[in-house]
């Protein structure tokens, strides 16, 4: 059996894509909220939102720029990527992102 790095999420976009160009290629960064719930010690249902950073490259970024916007419900398929960087004070920060390979709109665009 071969294990792989695969992530599938369904949720609502928390922002419009921030798109950057790198030569002839584009990169889009945005966030998605997913809902989860659990029961606390008192037996009460507690709901919470988890936020995930999404990164989309190339043609997918071009489509994201045209189709995705804050509040849209989407399904995404991708993989987890962890990286680190140094801030201005020289402190090392770590970040985990979902690099999206495919996305699917699950709602109708209100402007259409």
N, CA, C and O atoms as a Tinker XYZ file with bonds, in Angstrom:
   448  protein
     1  N      0.847000   -1.181000    0.000000    73     2
     2  CA     0.000000    0.000000    0.000000    64     1     3
     3  C      0.890000    1.241000    0.000000    63     2     4     5
     4  O      1.878000    1.319000    0.730000    81     3
     5  N      0.517000    2.201000   -0.831000    73     3     6
     6  CA     1.263000    3.450000   -0.908000    64     5     7
     7  C      0.445000    4.547000   -0.234000    63     6     8     9
     8  O     -0.691000    4.814000   -0.626000    81     7
     9  N      1.021000    5.170000    0.768000    73     7    10
    10  CA     0.352000    6.278000    1.443000    64     9    11
    11  C      0.690000    7.574000    0.720000    63    10    12    13
    12  O      1.799000    7.741000    0.211000    81    11
    13  N     -0.260000    8.479000    0.679000    73    11    14
    14  CA    -0.007000    9.745000   -0.005000    64    13    15
    15  C     -0.523000   10.913000    0.815000    63    14    16    17
    16  O     -1.291000   10.741000    1.762000    81    15
    17  N     -0.097000   12.073000    0.443000    73    15    18
    18  CA    -0.475000   13.312000    1.091000    64    17    19
    19  C     -1.666000   13.876000    0.321000    63    18    20    21
    20  O     -1.489000   14.479000   -0.737000    81    19
    21  N     -2.876000   13.683000    0.843000    73    19    22
    22  CA    -4.082000   14.128000    0.153000    64    21    23
    23  C     -5.016000   14.808000    1.142000    63    22    24    25
    24  O     -5.240000   14.313000    2.246000    81    23
    25  N     -5.559000   15.950000    0.730000    73    23    26
    26  CA    -6.483000   16.714000    1.558000    64    25    27
    27  C     -7.723000   17.011000    0.733000    63    26    28    29
    28  O     -7.624000   17.438000   -0.417000    81    27
    29  N     -8.883000   16.786000    1.319000    73    27    30
    30  CA   -10.151000   17.169000    0.704000    64    29    31
    31  C    -10.932000   17.963000    1.740000    63    30    32    33
    32  O    -11.121000   17.505000    2.867000    81    31
    33  N    -11.384000   19.149000    1.359000    73    31    34
    34  CA   -12.126000   20.011000    2.261000    64    33    35
    35  C    -13.355000   20.568000    1.555000    63    34    36    37
    36  O    -13.345000   20.805000    0.347000    81    35
    37  N    -14.411000   20.771000    2.332000    73    35    38
    38  CA   -15.582000   21.491000    1.860000    64    37    39
    39  C    -15.837000   22.597000    2.868000    63    38    40    41
    40  O    -15.892000   22.353000    4.073000    81    39
    41  N    -15.992000   23.811000    2.367000    73    39    42
    42  CA   -16.230000   24.930000    3.268000    64    41    43
    43  C    -16.525000   26.199000    2.521000    63    42    44    45
    44  O    -16.782000   26.188000    1.317000    81    43
    45  N    -16.486000   27.301000    3.251000    73    43    46
    46  CA   -16.793000   28.616000    2.703000    64    45    47
    47  C    -15.535000   29.474000    2.666000    63    46    48    49
    48  O    -14.753000   29.494000    3.617000    81    47
    49  N    -15.354000   30.175000    1.562000    73    47    50
    50  CA   -14.178000   31.021000    1.400000    64    49    51
    51  C    -14.286000   32.248000    2.291000    63    50    52    53
    52  O    -15.333000   32.892000    2.356000    81    51
    53  N    -13.200000   32.561000    2.971000    73    51    54
    54  CA   -13.186000   33.682000    3.908000    64    53    55
    55  C    -12.659000   34.963000    3.309000    63    54    56    57
    56  O    -12.630000   35.996000    3.978000    81    55
    57  N    -12.239000   34.913000    2.049000    73    55    58
    58  CA   -11.676000   36.099000    1.413000    64    57    59
    59  C    -11.665000   35.908000   -0.099000    63    58    60    61
    60  O    -11.763000   34.787000   -0.599000    81    59
    61  N    -11.545000   37.009000   -0.807000    73    59    62
    62  CA   -11.318000   36.940000   -2.243000    64    61    63
    63  C     -9.874000   36.505000   -2.474000    63    62    64    65
    64  O     -9.011000   36.785000   -1.642000    81    63
    65  N     -9.598000   35.834000   -3.571000    73    63    66
    66  CA    -8.217000   35.414000   -3.827000    64    65    67
    67  C     -7.266000   36.602000   -3.934000    63    66    68    69
    68  O     -7.583000   37.616000   -4.555000    81    67
    69  N     -6.102000   36.458000   -3.322000    73    67    70
    70  CA    -5.005000   37.413000   -3.515000    64    69    71
    71  C     -4.124000   36.793000   -4.583000    63    70    72    73
    72  O     -3.499000   35.759000   -4.343000    81    71
    73  N     -4.064000   37.403000   -5.754000    73    71    74
    74  CA    -3.363000   36.818000   -6.893000    64    73    75
    75  C     -2.077000   37.586000   -7.162000    63    74    76    77
    76  O     -2.059000   38.817000   -7.187000    81    75
    77  N     -1.004000   36.832000   -7.361000    73    75    78
    78  CA     0.293000   37.410000   -7.715000    64    77    79
    79  C      0.788000   36.748000   -8.990000    63    78    80    81
    80  O      0.529000   35.572000   -9.245000    81    79
    81  N      1.502000   37.529000   -9.781000    73    79    82
    82  CA     2.084000   37.001000  -11.015000    64    81    83
    83  C      3.574000   36.780000  -10.818000    63    82    84    85
    84  O      4.268000   37.589000  -10.203000    81    83
    85  N      4.048000   35.659000  -11.358000    73    83    86
    86  CA     5.466000   35.320000  -11.358000    64    85    87
    87  C      5.832000   35.001000  -12.796000    63    86    88    89
    88  O      5.742000   33.853000  -13.231000    81    87
    89  N      6.244000   36.028000  -13.532000    73    87    90
    90  CA     6.484000   35.831000  -14.958000    64    89    91
    91  C      5.160000   35.552000  -15.644000    63    90    92    93
    92  O      4.233000   36.360000  -15.575000    81    91
    93  N      5.073000   34.412000  -16.300000    73    91    94
    94  CA     3.829000   34.058000  -16.994000    64    93    95
    95  C      2.916000   33.191000  -16.138000    63    94    96    97
    96  O      1.827000   32.827000  -16.582000    81    95
    97  N      3.330000   32.856000  -14.937000    73    95    98
    98  CA     2.525000   32.018000  -14.045000    64    97    99
    99  C      1.893000   32.872000  -12.948000    63    98   100   101
   100  O      2.409000   33.933000  -12.596000    81    99
   101  N      0.771000   32.393000  -12.416000    73    99   102
   102  CA     0.094000   33.090000  -11.334000    64   101   103
   103  C     -0.031000   32.178000  -10.118000    63   102   104   105
   104  O      0.001000   30.951000  -10.221000    81   103
   105  N     -0.175000   32.833000   -8.952000    73   103   106
   106  CA    -0.409000   32.131000   -7.698000    64   105   107
   107  C     -1.532000   32.854000   -6.978000    63   106   108   109
   108  O     -1.517000   34.078000   -6.848000    81   107
   109  N     -2.520000   32.074000   -6.506000    73   107   110
   110  CA    -3.633000   32.655000   -5.746000    64   109   111
   111  C     -3.577000   32.120000   -4.324000    63   110   112   113
   112  O     -3.343000   30.932000   -4.105000    81   111
   113  N     -3.792000   33.006000   -3.364000    73   111   114
   114  CA    -3.827000   32.627000   -1.945000    64   113   115
   115  C     -5.181000   33.074000   -1.394000    63   114   116   117
   116  O     -5.626000   34.195000   -1.637000    81   115
   117  N     -5.830000   32.169000   -0.643000    73   115   118
   118  CA    -7.100000   32.485000   -0.021000    64   117   119
   119  C     -7.312000   31.568000    1.173000    63   118   120   121
   120  O     -6.493000   30.687000    1.436000    81   119
   121  N     -8.404000   31.771000    1.895000    73   119   122
   122  CA    -8.663000   30.949000    3.076000    64   121   123
   123  C    -10.039000   30.317000    2.973000    63   122   124   125
   124  O    -10.936000   30.842000    2.314000    81   123
   125  N    -10.186000   29.177000    3.640000    73   123   126
   126  CA   -11.452000   28.457000    3.667000    64   125   127
   127  C    -11.760000   28.086000    5.116000    63   126   128   129
   128  O    -10.867000   27.710000    5.875000    81   127
   129  N    -13.025000   28.196000    5.484000    73   127   130
   130  CA   -13.473000   27.802000    6.822000    64   129   131
   131  C    -14.219000   26.483000    6.715000    63   130   132   133
   132  O    -15.102000   26.320000    5.873000    81   131
   133  N    -13.855000   25.548000    7.574000    73   131   134
   134  CA   -14.575000   24.285000    7.667000    64   133   135
   135  C    -15.176000   24.200000    9.063000    63   134   136   137
   136  O    -14.579000   24.669000   10.032000    81   135
   137  N    -16.343000   23.608000    9.162000    73   135   138
   138  CA   -17.039000   23.500000   10.439000    64   137   139
   139  C    -16.833000   22.123000   11.042000    63   138   140   141
   140  O    -16.788000   21.122000   10.327000    81   139
   141  N    -16.710000   22.078000   12.349000    73   139   142
   142  CA   -16.659000   20.807000   13.076000    64   141   143
   143  C    -17.379000   21.006000   14.403000    63   142   144   145
   144  O    -17.603000   22.135000   14.840000    81   143
   145  N    -17.735000   19.906000   15.030000    73   143   146
   146  CA   -18.420000   20.002000   16.319000    64   145   147
   147  C    -18.014000   18.830000   17.204000    63   146   148   149
   148  O    -17.547000   17.796000   16.727000    81   147
   149  N    -18.205000   19.021000   18.494000    73   147   150
   150  CA   -17.937000   17.985000   19.493000    64   149   151
   151  C    -18.819000   18.244000   20.705000    63   150   152   153
   152  O    -19.432000   19.305000   20.828000    81   151
   153  N    -18.876000   17.273000   21.587000    73   151   154
   154  CA   -19.637000   17.433000   22.836000    64   153   155
   155  C    -18.653000   17.678000   23.970000    63   154   156   157
   156  O    -17.681000   16.940000   24.129000    81   155
   157  N    -18.911000   18.726000   24.763000    73   155   158
   158  CA   -18.032000   19.023000   25.894000    64   157   159
   159  C    -18.367000   18.111000   27.077000    63   158   160   161
   160  O    -19.218000   17.230000   26.956000    81   159
   161  N    -17.710000   18.313000   28.208000    73   159   162
   162  CA   -17.906000   17.461000   29.391000    64   161   163
   163  C    -19.331000   17.504000   29.919000    63   162   164   165
   164  O    -19.798000   16.553000   30.546000    81   163
   165  N    -20.023000   18.617000   29.663000    73   163   166
   166  CA   -21.405000   18.764000   30.109000    64   165   167
   167  C    -22.393000   18.164000   29.102000    63   166   168   169
   168  O    -23.602000   18.197000   29.330000    81   167
   169  N    -21.891000   17.624000   28.004000    73   167   170
   170  CA   -22.745000   17.015000   26.996000    64   169   171
   171  C    -23.322000   17.996000   25.992000    63   170   172   173
   172  O    -24.149000   17.628000   25.158000    81   171
   173  N    -22.883000   19.246000   26.073000    73   171   174
   174  CA   -23.393000   20.256000   25.149000    64   173   175
   175  C    -22.604000   20.212000   23.835000    63   174   176   177
   176  O    -21.392000   19.997000   23.823000    81   175
   177  N    -23.319000   20.418000   22.746000    73   175   178
   178  CA   -22.679000   20.438000   21.441000    64   177   179
   179  C    -21.958000   21.772000   21.249000    63   178   180   181
   180  O    -22.556000   22.836000   21.412000    81   179
   181  N    -20.689000   21.709000   20.908000    73   179   182
   182  CA   -19.872000   22.894000   20.665000    64   181   183
   183  C    -19.449000   22.875000   19.201000    63   182   184   185
   184  O    -18.850000   21.910000   18.727000    81   183
   185  N    -19.769000   23.951000   18.496000    73   183   186
   186  CA   -19.385000   24.063000   17.093000    64   185   187
   187  C    -18.230000   25.039000   16.968000    63   186   188   189
   188  O    -18.156000   26.042000   17.679000    81   187
   189  N    -17.324000   24.719000   16.041000    73   187   190
   190  CA   -16.196000   25.613000   15.827000    64   189   191
   191  C    -15.826000   25.626000   14.358000    63   190   192   193
   192  O    -16.083000   24.666000   13.632000    81   191
   193  N    -15.223000   26.719000   13.928000    73   191   194
   194  CA   -14.737000   26.848000   12.557000    64   193   195
   195  C    -13.219000   26.724000   12.584000    63   194   196   197
   196  O    -12.550000   27.308000   13.436000    81   195
   197  N    -12.695000   25.965000   11.649000    73   195   198
   198  CA   -11.244000   25.857000   11.465000    64   197   199
   199  C    -10.901000   26.548000   10.156000    63   198   200   201
   200  O    -11.573000   26.348000    9.143000    81   199
   201  N     -9.853000   27.362000   10.181000    73   199   202
   202  CA    -9.431000   28.102000    9.000000    64   201   203
   203  C     -8.203000   27.462000    8.385000    63   202   204   205
   204  O     -7.283000   27.057000    9.096000    81   203
   205  N     -8.188000   27.370000    7.065000    73   203   206
   206  CA    -7.089000   26.752000    6.320000    64   205   207
   207  C     -6.659000   27.718000    5.212000    63   206   208   209
   208  O     -7.498000   28.329000    4.549000    81   207
   209  N     -5.361000   27.847000    5.023000    73   207   210
   210  CA    -4.823000   28.674000    3.950000    64   209   211
   211  C     -4.687000   27.818000    2.701000    63   210   212   213
   212  O     -4.107000   26.734000    2.737000    81   211
   213  N     -5.231000   28.320000    1.594000    73   211   214
   214  CA    -5.165000   27.619000    0.317000    64   213   215
   215  C     -4.224000   28.354000   -0.627000    63   214   216   217
   216  O     -4.186000   29.584000   -0.641000    81   215
   217  N     -3.462000   27.595000   -1.421000    73   215   218
   218  CA    -2.592000   28.154000   -2.446000    64   217   219
   219  C     -2.899000   27.419000   -3.744000    63   218   220   221
   220  O     -2.946000   26.189000   -3.781000    81   219
   221  N     -3.106000   28.192000   -4.807000    73   219   222
   222  CA    -3.414000   27.612000   -6.111000    64   221   223
   223  C     -2.444000   28.216000   -7.130000    63   222   224   225
   224  O     -2.262000   29.433000   -7.166000    81   223
   225  N     -1.826000   27.375000   -7.953000    73   223   226
   226  CA    -0.827000   27.814000   -8.925000    64   225   227
   227  C     -1.340000   27.667000  -10.354000    63   226   228   229
   228  O     -2.254000   26.885000  -10.614000    81   227
   229  N     -0.749000   28.424000  -11.277000    73   227   230
   230  CA    -0.945000   28.247000  -12.716000    64   229   231
   231  C     -2.351000   28.532000  -13.199000    63   230   232   233
   232  O     -2.972000   29.519000  -12.806000    81   231
   233  N     -2.850000   27.646000  -14.064000    73   231   234
   234  CA    -4.193000   27.815000  -14.651000    64   233   235
   235  C     -5.268000   27.820000  -13.573000    63   234   236   237
   236  O     -6.271000   28.524000  -13.689000    81   235
   237  N     -5.053000   27.025000  -12.517000    73   235   238
   238  CA    -6.004000   27.009000  -11.413000    64   237   239
   239  C     -6.116000   28.371000  -10.752000    63   238   240   241
   240  O     -7.208000   28.781000  -10.358000    81   239
   241  N     -4.996000   29.080000  -10.625000    73   239   242
   242  CA    -5.003000   30.422000  -10.039000    64   241   243
   243  C     -5.763000   31.390000  -10.933000    63   242   244   245
   244  O     -6.473000   32.265000  -10.440000    81   243
   245  N     -5.619000   31.239000  -12.241000    73   243   246
   246  CA    -6.352000   32.094000  -13.175000    64   245   247
   247  C     -7.857000   31.860000  -13.039000    63   246   248   249
   248  O     -8.637000   32.813000  -13.039000    81   247
   249  N     -8.264000   30.591000  -12.923000    73   247   250
   250  CA    -9.678000   30.277000  -12.725000    64   249   251
   251  C    -10.176000   30.786000  -11.377000    63   250   252   253
   252  O    -11.282000   31.319000  -11.280000    81   251
   253  N     -9.358000   30.622000  -10.340000    73   251   254
   254  CA    -9.740000   31.100000   -9.006000    64   253   255
   255  C     -9.980000   32.596000   -9.025000    63   254   256   257
   256  O    -10.931000   33.082000   -8.412000    81   255
   257  N     -9.129000   33.330000   -9.722000    73   255   258
   258  CA    -9.255000   34.784000   -9.811000    64   257   259
   259  C    -10.596000   35.174000  -10.446000    63   258   260   261
   260  O    -11.198000   36.175000  -10.056000    81   259
   261  N    -11.059000   34.391000  -11.417000    73   259   262
   262  CA   -12.308000   34.692000  -12.123000    64   261   263
   263  C    -13.539000   34.191000  -11.382000    63   262   264   265
   264  O    -14.580000   34.848000  -11.399000    81   263
   265  N    -13.433000   33.017000  -10.723000    73   263   266
   266  CA   -14.623000   32.337000  -10.205000    64   265   267
   267  C    -14.831000   32.411000   -8.701000    63   266   268   269
   268  O    -15.970000   32.374000   -8.235000    81   267
   269  N    -13.751000   32.514000   -7.932000    73   267   270
   270  CA   -13.873000   32.406000   -6.480000    64   269   271
   271  C    -13.995000   33.780000   -5.823000    63   270   272   273
   272  O    -13.365000   34.749000   -6.248000    81   271
   273  N    -14.811000   33.840000   -4.790000    73   271   274
   274  CA   -14.953000   35.074000   -4.018000    64   273   275
   275  C    -15.415000   34.733000   -2.607000    63   274   276   277
   276  O    -15.931000   33.646000   -2.349000    81   275
   277  N    -15.222000   35.669000   -1.718000    73   275   278
   278  CA   -15.584000   35.500000   -0.313000    64   277   279
   279  C    -17.035000   35.029000   -0.182000    63   278   280   281
   280  O    -17.942000   35.566000   -0.818000    81   279
   281  N    -17.227000   34.005000    0.664000    73   279   282
   282  CA   -18.565000   33.499000    0.930000    64   281   283
   283  C    -18.997000   32.334000    0.061000    63   282   284   285
   284  O    -19.982000   31.666000    0.376000    81   283
   285  N    -18.275000   32.071000   -1.039000    73   283   286
   286  CA   -18.639000   30.956000   -1.916000    64   285   287
   287  C    -18.355000   29.628000   -1.227000    63   286   288   289
   288  O    -17.368000   29.496000   -0.503000    81   287
   289  N    -19.220000   28.647000   -1.455000    73   287   290
   290  CA   -19.019000   27.299000   -0.923000    64   289   291
   291  C    -18.278000   26.483000   -1.976000    63   290   292   293
   292  O    -18.709000   26.403000   -3.126000    81   291
   293  N    -17.153000   25.875000   -1.570000    73   291   294
   294  CA   -16.329000   25.114000   -2.502000    64   293   295
   295  C    -15.866000   23.799000   -1.881000    63   294   296   297
   296  O    -15.790000   23.648000   -0.661000    81   295
   297  N    -15.562000   22.865000   -2.763000    73   295   298
   298  CA   -14.865000   21.632000   -2.389000    64   297   299
   299  C    -13.485000   21.730000   -3.018000    63   298   300   301
   300  O    -13.348000   22.138000   -4.171000    81   299
   301  N    -12.468000   21.356000   -2.262000    73   299   302
   302  CA   -11.106000   21.406000   -2.802000    64   301   303
   303  C    -10.433000   20.056000   -2.606000    63   302   304   305
   304  O    -10.761000   19.292000   -1.698000    81   303
   305  N     -9.490000   19.799000   -3.485000    73   303   306
   306  CA    -8.657000   18.607000   -3.422000    64   305   307
   307  C     -7.221000   19.094000   -3.548000    63   306   308   309
   308  O     -6.911000   19.883000   -4.441000    81   307
   309  N     -6.349000   18.636000   -2.668000    73   307   310
   310  CA    -4.973000   19.099000   -2.722000    64   309   311
   311  C     -4.081000   18.311000   -1.791000    63   310   312   313
   312  O     -4.386000   17.175000   -1.430000    81   311
   313  N     -2.957000   18.932000   -1.400000    73   311   314
   314  CA    -2.011000   18.294000   -0.488000    64   313   315
   315  C     -1.494000   19.313000    0.511000    63   314   316   317
   316  O     -1.489000   20.515000    0.242000    81   315
   317  N     -1.058000   18.824000    1.670000    73   315   318
   318  CA    -0.485000   19.692000    2.694000    64   317   319
   319  C      0.973000   19.981000    2.379000    63   318   320   321
   320  O      1.735000   19.087000    2.013000    81   319
   321  N      1.345000   21.246000    2.527000    73   319   322
   322  CA     2.733000   21.658000    2.346000    64   321   323
   323  C      3.122000   22.501000    3.555000    63   322   324   325
   324  O      2.458000   23.492000    3.859000    81   323
   325  N      4.185000   22.118000    4.242000    73   323   326
   326  CA     4.692000   22.884000    5.385000    64   325   327
   327  C      5.990000   23.559000    4.977000    63   326   328   329
   328  O      6.815000   22.979000    4.270000    81   327
   329  N      6.156000   24.783000    5.428000    73   327   330
   330  CA     7.385000   25.527000    5.134000    64   329   331
   331  C      7.689000   26.459000    6.287000    63   330   332   333
   332  O      6.866000   26.655000    7.181000    81   331
   333  N      8.875000   27.028000    6.259000    73   331   334
   334  CA     9.255000   27.978000    7.298000    64   333   335
   335  C      9.860000   29.217000    6.643000    63   334   336   337
   336  O     10.332000   29.177000    5.507000    81   335
   337  N      9.832000   30.309000    7.389000    73   335   338
   338  CA    10.430000   31.557000    6.933000    64   337   339
   339  C     10.842000   32.361000    8.154000    63   338   340   341
   340  O     10.352000   32.126000    9.258000    81   339
   341  N     11.749000   33.315000    7.949000    73   339   342
   342  CA    12.183000   34.189000    9.041000    64   341   343
   343  C     11.474000   35.527000    8.916000    63   342   344   345
   344  O     11.376000   36.093000    7.827000    81   343
   345  N     10.976000   36.032000   10.057000    73   343   346
   346  CA    10.335000   37.342000   10.040000    64   345   347
   347  C     11.404000   38.434000   10.138000    63   346   348   349
   348  O     12.598000   38.136000   10.139000    81   347
   349  N     10.981000   39.680000   10.219000    73   347   350
   350  CA    11.920000   40.806000   10.233000    64   349   351
   351  C     12.858000   40.784000   11.433000    63   350   352   353
   352  O     13.980000   41.287000   11.363000    81   351
   353  N     12.389000   40.189000   12.550000    73   351   354
   354  CA    13.218000   40.111000   13.751000    64   353   355
   355  C     14.137000   38.888000   13.746000    63   354   356   357
   356  O     14.877000   38.670000   14.706000    81   355
   357  N     14.100000   38.095000   12.686000    73   355   358
   358  CA    14.953000   36.917000   12.585000    64   357   359
   359  C     14.368000   35.665000   13.221000    63   358   360   361
   360  O     15.037000   34.633000   13.281000    81   359
   361  N     13.128000   35.741000   13.697000    73   359   362
   362  CA    12.477000   34.584000   14.313000    64   361   363
   363  C     11.921000   33.672000   13.223000    63   362   364   365
   364  O     11.306000   34.142000   12.266000    81   363
   365  N     12.139000   32.369000   13.372000    73   363   366
   366  CA    11.655000   31.402000   12.394000    64   365   367
   367  C     10.179000   31.103000   12.641000    63   366   368   369
   368  O      9.785000   30.771000   13.759000    81   367
   369  N      9.375000   31.221000   11.599000    73   367   370
   370  CA     7.951000   30.923000   11.663000    64   369   371
   371  C      7.655000   29.728000   10.762000    63   370   372   373
   372  O      8.302000   29.533000    9.733000    81   371
   373  N      6.674000   28.937000   11.165000    73   371   374
   374  CA     6.271000   27.766000   10.398000    64   373   375
   375  C      4.839000   27.933000    9.938000    63   374   376   377
   376  O      4.005000   28.480000   10.661000    81   375
   377  N      4.556000   27.468000    8.748000    73   375   378
   378  CA     3.221000   27.585000    8.183000    64   377   379
   379  C      2.890000   26.299000    7.428000    63   378   380   381
   380  O      3.752000   25.688000    6.797000    81   379
   381  N      1.623000   25.910000    7.509000    73   379   382
   382  CA     1.131000   24.773000    6.739000    64   381   383
   383  C      0.011000   25.275000    5.846000    63   382   384   385
   384  O     -0.920000   25.936000    6.304000    81   383
   385  N      0.115000   24.950000    4.562000    73   383   386
   386  CA    -0.854000   25.393000    3.576000    64   385   387
   387  C     -1.407000   24.183000    2.837000    63   386   388   389
   388  O     -0.794000   23.115000    2.821000    81   387
   389  N     -2.561000   24.364000    2.232000    73   387   390
   390  CA    -3.113000   23.345000    1.344000    64   389   391
   391  C     -2.863000   23.829000   -0.077000    63   390   392   393
   392  O     -3.402000   24.854000   -0.496000    81   391
   393  N     -2.038000   23.084000   -0.822000    73   391   394
   394  CA    -1.809000   23.400000   -2.228000    64   393   395
   395  C     -2.882000   22.681000   -3.031000    63   394   396   397
   396  O     -2.910000   21.453000   -3.103000    81   395
   397  N     -3.757000   23.466000   -3.629000    73   395   398
   398  CA    -4.960000   22.958000   -4.287000    64   397   399
   399  C     -4.644000   22.483000   -5.700000    63   398   400   401
   400  O     -4.022000   23.197000   -6.486000    81   399
   401  N     -5.084000   21.261000   -6.007000    73   399   402
   402  CA    -4.946000   20.753000   -7.368000    64   401   403
   403  C     -6.259000   20.892000   -8.147000    63   402   404   405
   404  O     -6.245000   21.043000   -9.369000    81   403
   405  N     -7.394000   20.840000   -7.436000    73   403   406
   406  CA    -8.701000   20.995000   -8.069000    64   405   407
   407  C     -9.659000   21.665000   -7.097000    63   406   408   409
   408  O     -9.549000   21.500000   -5.882000    81   407
   409  N    -10.604000   22.428000   -7.651000    73   407   410
   410  CA   -11.687000   22.949000   -6.814000    64   409   411
   411  C    -12.994000   22.861000   -7.580000    63   410   412   413
   412  O    -13.021000   22.866000   -8.811000    81   411
   413  N    -14.080000   22.781000   -6.816000    73   411   414
   414  CA   -15.415000   22.655000   -7.383000    64   413   415
   415  C    -16.342000   23.606000   -6.650000    63   414   416   417
   416  O    -16.425000   23.572000   -5.422000    81   415
   417  N    -17.040000   24.454000   -7.393000    73   415   418
   418  CA   -18.010000   25.361000   -6.787000    64   417   419
   419  C    -19.246000   24.568000   -6.397000    63   418   420   421
   420  O    -19.757000   23.783000   -7.196000    81   419
   421  N    -19.730000   24.763000   -5.186000    73   419   422
   422  CA   -20.875000   24.021000   -4.682000    64   421   423
   423  C    -22.122000   24.885000   -4.525000    63   422   424   425
   424  O    -23.161000   24.398000   -4.079000    81   423
   425  N    -22.030000   26.144000   -4.882000    73   423   426
   426  CA   -23.182000   27.029000   -4.797000    64   425   427
   427  C    -23.334000   27.771000   -6.116000    63   426   428   429
   428  O    -22.464000   27.702000   -6.984000    81   427
   429  N    -24.432000   28.471000   -6.254000    73   427   430
   430  CA   -24.641000   29.318000   -7.424000    64   429   431
   431  C    -24.155000   30.709000   -7.093000    63   430   432   433
   432  O    -24.442000   31.230000   -6.016000    81   431
   433  N    -23.433000   31.305000   -7.995000    73   431   434
   434  CA   -22.965000   32.677000   -7.811000    64   433   435
   435  C    -24.177000   33.599000   -7.792000    63   434   436   437
   436  O    -24.982000   33.591000   -8.724000    81   435
   437  N    -24.307000   34.379000   -6.753000    73   435   438
   438  CA   -25.465000   35.250000   -6.586000    64   437   439
   439  C    -25.576000   36.309000   -7.674000    63   438   440   441
   440  O    -26.663000   36.840000   -7.901000    81   439
   441  N    -24.475000   36.628000   -8.353000    73   439   442
   442  CA   -24.513000   37.653000   -9.392000    64   441   443
   443  C    -24.967000   37.077000  -10.734000    63   442   444   445
   444  O    -25.279000   37.836000  -11.652000    81   443
   445  N    -25.010000   35.730000  -10.864000    73   443   446
   446  CA   -25.443000   35.108000  -12.134000    64   445   447
   447  C    -26.940000   34.951000  -12.167000    63   446   448
   448  O    -27.487000   34.449000  -13.149000    81   447
